[in-house]
Amino acid sequence: MAPAHWFAKCGFSAGLLLLACGVATAWFGDGLRLPSTTTRDGTLITLNRYVREPIPDVVLVGSSLTFRLKEGYFSTPRLRNLGLAGGSPVTGLEIVANQPRLPKIILVETNVLSRSADTALVKNYSKTNNAGPLFFRPIRTAVAAYENWVHAPLNHAQISNSLDRLLNQPPSDFDNRTYVDRALQQWNAEDPTAAVQVNVQRIAQLIPAIERRGARVLFFELPCSTQLEGSRFAEITREIVHTAFADPGQWLHIDYARGELRWADGVHLDERSALIVTQSIDKALSSLIGSP
């Protein structure tokens, strides 16, 4: 076969493939983002699922503390956890607020509000973003769809037996004192006042616009170890947040047996403890899901 003929056939085939991808992108939309080879992969996959799948009834936004509450732990149907490891609750709240449709309930974690919103993520997942150059969009959409399919999390029914076995185990006896001391030193050294005030102000600005569209915003605070909850960082954050949002009706009150909880580092709940707290959130949500 003559080289020119071969190149012509190759170019024609590539053109057909891109055209097919373009049609698929137009059909399924251009909201998918291609996960990169970084620790943000999980974040991007989670956000891809949120913007492409039907809007859930409940969404959690938060930091790595909320990230530990795996979606499969929840029995509440139609729930998405947008907790971002190493991120800010404000990032998730901004992304949710920028979507054409909102969930019924948005739960906002208040433990870690010292980090600013990730403006790049907010922009990428804004409803007005064009998802990058048109030429590469079909390829990125196809690859992102594949990644989302491969990494789709297991649901509650699929892992219910494993969860029951986990709950039947005794609390962990792991000695975490070294990690707690290290975290306590860091939290006592940090003054989050300025950053928390900025983020609280931004949340307060977002809430009226969100609630005018029919959604309800509720705050929740996850338990940390006693030492960390008494730290300078935690006390300052708690005081600012509860002063700004003093109405008890704005809070999701969760009830759990604190003596059953353990923390690998004093801050983040271990797996069994995260399941216990998740079940408590399920119970608190049960009376709200059917609310108009």
C-alpha positions as CSV (number, residue, x, y, z in Angstrom):
1,M,0.0,0.0,0.0
2,A,1.4,3.4,-0.9
3,P,2.4,5.6,2.1
4,A,0.1,8.4,1.0
5,H,-2.8,6.0,0.8
6,W,-2.1,4.6,4.2
7,F,-1.8,8.0,5.8
8,A,-5.1,9.0,4.2
9,K,-6.9,6.0,5.6
10,C,-5.3,6.5,9.0
11,G,-6.4,10.2,9.0
12,F,-9.9,9.3,7.9
13,S,-10.2,6.7,10.6
14,A,-9.0,9.1,13.3
15,G,-11.4,11.7,12.0
16,L,-14.3,9.3,12.3
17,L,-13.2,8.3,15.8
18,L,-13.1,12.0,16.9
19,L,-16.4,12.6,15.3
20,A,-18.0,9.7,17.2
21,C,-16.4,10.9,20.4
22,G,-17.8,14.4,19.7
23,V,-21.3,13.0,19.2
24,A,-20.9,11.1,22.5
25,T,-19.8,14.2,24.3
26,A,-22.7,16.2,23.0
27,W,-25.1,13.4,24.0
28,F,-23.7,12.8,27.5
29,G,-22.5,16.4,28.1
30,D,-19.1,17.9,28.7
31,G,-19.0,18.0,32.5
32,L,-16.5,15.2,33.0
33,R,-13.0,16.1,34.0
34,L,-10.0,13.8,33.4
35,P,-8.4,12.6,36.6
36,S,-4.7,13.4,36.8
37,T,-2.0,11.1,38.2
38,T,-2.0,12.9,41.6
39,T,-3.6,12.5,45.0
40,R,-6.5,14.5,43.7
41,D,-7.7,11.6,41.6
42,G,-10.3,10.5,44.2
43,T,-11.6,14.1,44.5
44,L,-12.0,14.5,40.7
45,I,-13.8,11.1,40.4
46,T,-16.1,12.0,43.2
47,L,-16.9,15.4,41.7
48,N,-17.4,13.9,38.2
49,R,-20.0,11.5,39.6
50,Y,-21.8,14.4,41.3
51,V,-22.1,16.6,38.3
52,R,-23.0,13.8,35.8
53,E,-25.4,11.6,37.9
54,P,-28.9,12.5,39.0
55,I,-28.9,15.1,41.8
56,P,-29.1,13.3,45.2
57,D,-31.4,14.2,48.1
58,V,-28.5,14.8,50.5
59,V,-24.9,16.1,50.0
60,L,-22.2,16.3,52.6
61,V,-19.4,18.9,52.1
62,G,-16.4,19.0,54.3
63,S,-12.7,18.3,54.9
64,S,-10.8,15.0,55.3
65,L,-12.8,14.4,58.5
66,T,-16.0,14.1,56.4
67,F,-14.1,12.3,53.6
68,R,-13.7,9.4,56.1
69,L,-17.5,8.9,56.1
70,K,-17.6,6.6,53.1
71,E,-20.8,6.7,51.0
72,G,-21.2,3.0,51.4
73,Y,-21.5,3.4,55.1
74,F,-24.8,5.3,54.7
75,S,-28.1,3.6,54.5
76,T,-29.8,6.9,53.5
77,P,-30.6,6.6,49.8
78,R,-29.5,9.2,47.2
79,L,-26.7,10.6,49.3
80,R,-23.3,11.9,48.1
81,N,-20.2,12.7,50.1
82,L,-18.2,15.6,48.7
83,G,-15.8,15.8,51.6
84,L,-12.4,16.7,50.2
85,A,-9.2,15.2,51.7
86,G,-7.0,18.1,52.4
87,G,-9.7,20.5,51.3
88,S,-12.2,23.0,52.5
89,P,-16.0,22.6,53.1
90,V,-16.4,25.9,51.2
91,T,-15.1,24.3,48.0
92,G,-17.8,21.6,48.0
93,L,-20.5,24.1,48.9
94,E,-19.5,26.5,46.1
95,I,-19.6,23.6,43.6
96,V,-23.0,22.4,44.8
97,A,-24.3,26.0,44.7
98,N,-23.1,26.4,41.1
99,Q,-25.1,23.5,39.7
100,P,-28.4,24.0,37.9
101,R,-30.3,21.8,40.4
102,L,-29.7,21.5,44.1
103,P,-30.2,18.6,46.6
104,K,-32.9,18.8,49.3
105,I,-30.3,18.9,52.1
106,I,-26.7,20.1,52.2
107,L,-24.7,19.2,55.3
108,V,-21.7,21.4,56.0
109,E,-18.9,20.2,58.3
110,T,-17.6,22.9,60.6
111,N,-14.5,21.3,62.1
112,V,-11.9,22.6,59.6
113,L,-12.7,26.0,58.2
114,S,-9.2,27.4,58.1
115,R,-8.6,26.5,54.4
116,S,-9.7,28.7,51.6
117,A,-11.9,27.4,48.8
118,D,-10.1,25.7,45.9
119,T,-10.9,28.2,43.2
120,A,-9.6,25.9,40.4
121,L,-11.9,23.1,41.4
122,V,-14.8,25.5,41.7
123,K,-14.2,26.9,38.3
124,N,-13.7,23.5,36.7
125,Y,-17.0,22.2,38.1
126,S,-19.0,25.4,37.5
127,K,-22.1,25.0,35.3
128,T,-20.6,27.8,33.1
129,N,-17.3,26.2,32.5
130,N,-16.6,24.9,29.0
131,A,-14.5,22.0,30.1
132,G,-11.4,23.0,28.1
133,P,-10.5,23.1,24.4
134,L,-13.1,21.6,22.2
135,F,-10.7,19.4,20.2
136,F,-9.6,17.4,23.3
137,R,-13.0,17.4,25.0
138,P,-14.2,14.1,23.4
139,I,-11.1,12.2,24.4
140,R,-11.1,13.6,28.0
141,T,-14.8,12.7,28.3
142,A,-14.2,9.2,27.2
143,V,-11.3,8.6,29.5
144,A,-13.0,10.3,32.5
145,A,-16.1,8.2,31.9
146,Y,-14.0,5.1,32.0
147,E,-12.2,6.2,35.2
148,N,-15.6,6.9,36.9
149,W,-16.9,3.5,35.9
150,V,-13.8,1.6,37.1
151,H,-13.7,3.5,40.4
152,A,-17.4,3.5,41.2
153,P,-17.8,2.9,45.0
154,L,-19.8,0.0,46.4
155,N,-23.2,0.9,47.8
156,H,-24.5,0.1,51.3
157,A,-26.4,-3.1,50.3
158,Q,-23.2,-4.5,48.7
159,I,-21.2,-4.2,51.8
160,S,-23.8,-4.5,54.6
161,N,-22.4,-7.9,55.8
162,S,-18.9,-6.4,56.1
163,L,-20.3,-3.4,58.0
164,D,-22.1,-5.7,60.5
165,R,-18.9,-7.6,61.1
166,L,-17.0,-4.3,61.6
167,L,-19.6,-3.1,64.2
168,N,-19.4,-6.3,66.1
169,Q,-15.7,-5.9,66.6
170,P,-14.5,-4.2,69.9
171,P,-13.1,-0.7,69.7
172,S,-9.5,-0.5,68.5
173,D,-6.7,-0.6,71.2
174,F,-4.2,1.2,68.9
175,D,-1.9,3.4,70.9
176,N,-2.2,6.8,69.1
177,R,-0.6,9.0,71.8
178,T,2.4,10.0,69.6
179,Y,0.1,11.1,66.8
180,V,-2.2,12.9,69.2
181,D,0.6,14.8,70.9
182,R,1.9,15.9,67.5
183,A,-1.5,17.0,66.3
184,L,-2.2,18.8,69.6
185,Q,1.0,20.7,69.3
186,Q,0.1,21.9,65.8
187,W,-3.5,22.8,66.7
188,N,-2.4,24.8,69.7
189,A,0.2,26.7,67.7
190,E,-2.3,27.7,64.9
191,D,-4.6,30.7,65.2
192,P,-7.3,30.1,62.5
193,T,-9.3,33.3,63.4
194,A,-8.8,35.3,60.2
195,A,-9.3,32.3,57.8
196,V,-12.3,31.0,59.6
197,Q,-14.0,34.4,59.7
198,V,-13.5,34.7,55.9
199,N,-15.0,31.3,55.2
200,V,-17.9,31.7,57.6
201,Q,-18.7,35.0,55.9
202,R,-18.6,33.3,52.5
203,I,-20.9,30.5,53.7
204,A,-23.3,33.0,55.2
205,Q,-23.4,34.7,51.7
206,L,-24.1,31.4,49.9
207,I,-26.9,30.2,52.2
208,P,-29.7,32.6,51.2
209,A,-29.2,32.0,47.5
210,I,-29.2,28.3,48.1
211,E,-32.2,28.2,50.3
212,R,-34.2,30.5,47.9
213,R,-33.8,27.6,45.4
214,G,-35.4,25.2,47.7
215,A,-32.5,23.5,49.4
216,R,-31.8,23.4,53.1
217,V,-28.3,24.0,54.6
218,L,-27.5,22.3,57.9
219,F,-24.2,22.3,59.9
220,F,-22.6,19.4,61.7
221,E,-19.5,18.9,63.8
222,L,-17.7,15.6,63.8
223,P,-16.1,14.4,67.1
224,C,-12.4,14.5,67.6
225,S,-10.4,13.2,70.6
226,T,-10.9,15.0,73.8
227,Q,-7.4,16.5,73.7
228,L,-7.9,17.9,70.2
229,E,-11.4,19.3,70.9
230,G,-9.8,21.3,73.7
231,S,-7.1,22.7,71.5
232,R,-6.8,26.4,70.6
233,F,-7.6,25.7,66.9
234,A,-10.8,23.8,67.7
235,E,-12.1,26.2,70.4
236,I,-11.5,29.3,68.2
237,T,-13.2,27.6,65.2
238,R,-16.1,26.5,67.3
239,E,-16.7,29.9,68.9
240,I,-16.7,31.7,65.5
241,V,-19.0,29.2,63.8
242,H,-21.5,29.0,66.6
243,T,-21.6,32.7,67.0
244,A,-22.3,33.2,63.3
245,F,-24.8,30.4,63.1
246,A,-26.4,30.4,66.5
247,D,-29.9,29.2,65.5
248,P,-30.2,25.5,66.8
249,G,-32.4,24.8,63.8
250,Q,-29.4,25.3,61.5
251,W,-27.6,22.3,63.0
252,L,-27.9,18.6,62.5
253,H,-27.7,17.1,65.9
254,I,-26.2,13.6,65.8
255,D,-26.2,11.3,68.8
256,Y,-23.5,8.6,69.3
257,A,-21.8,6.6,72.0
258,R,-18.6,8.6,72.4
259,G,-17.0,5.8,74.4
260,E,-17.1,3.6,71.3
261,L,-15.2,6.0,69.1
262,R,-11.5,5.9,68.3
263,W,-9.1,8.1,66.3
264,A,-6.0,6.9,64.5
265,D,-4.4,10.3,65.0
266,G,-6.7,12.1,67.4
267,V,-8.4,13.9,64.5
268,H,-9.7,11.4,62.0
269,L,-12.1,8.7,63.0
270,D,-11.0,5.1,62.4
271,E,-13.1,2.9,60.2
272,R,-15.4,1.4,62.8
273,S,-15.9,4.8,64.5
274,A,-16.7,6.4,61.1
275,L,-19.4,3.8,60.6
276,I,-20.9,4.5,64.0
277,V,-21.0,8.2,63.4
278,T,-22.4,7.6,59.9
279,Q,-25.3,5.6,61.4
280,S,-26.0,8.4,63.7
281,I,-26.2,10.8,60.8
282,D,-28.5,8.4,59.1
283,K,-30.9,8.5,62.1
284,A,-30.8,12.3,62.2
285,L,-31.6,12.5,58.5
286,S,-34.4,10.0,58.6
287,S,-36.9,12.6,59.9
288,L,-35.7,15.2,57.4
289,I,-35.7,13.5,54.1
290,G,-39.4,13.5,53.7
291,S,-39.7,17.2,54.8
292,P,-41.0,19.5,52.1
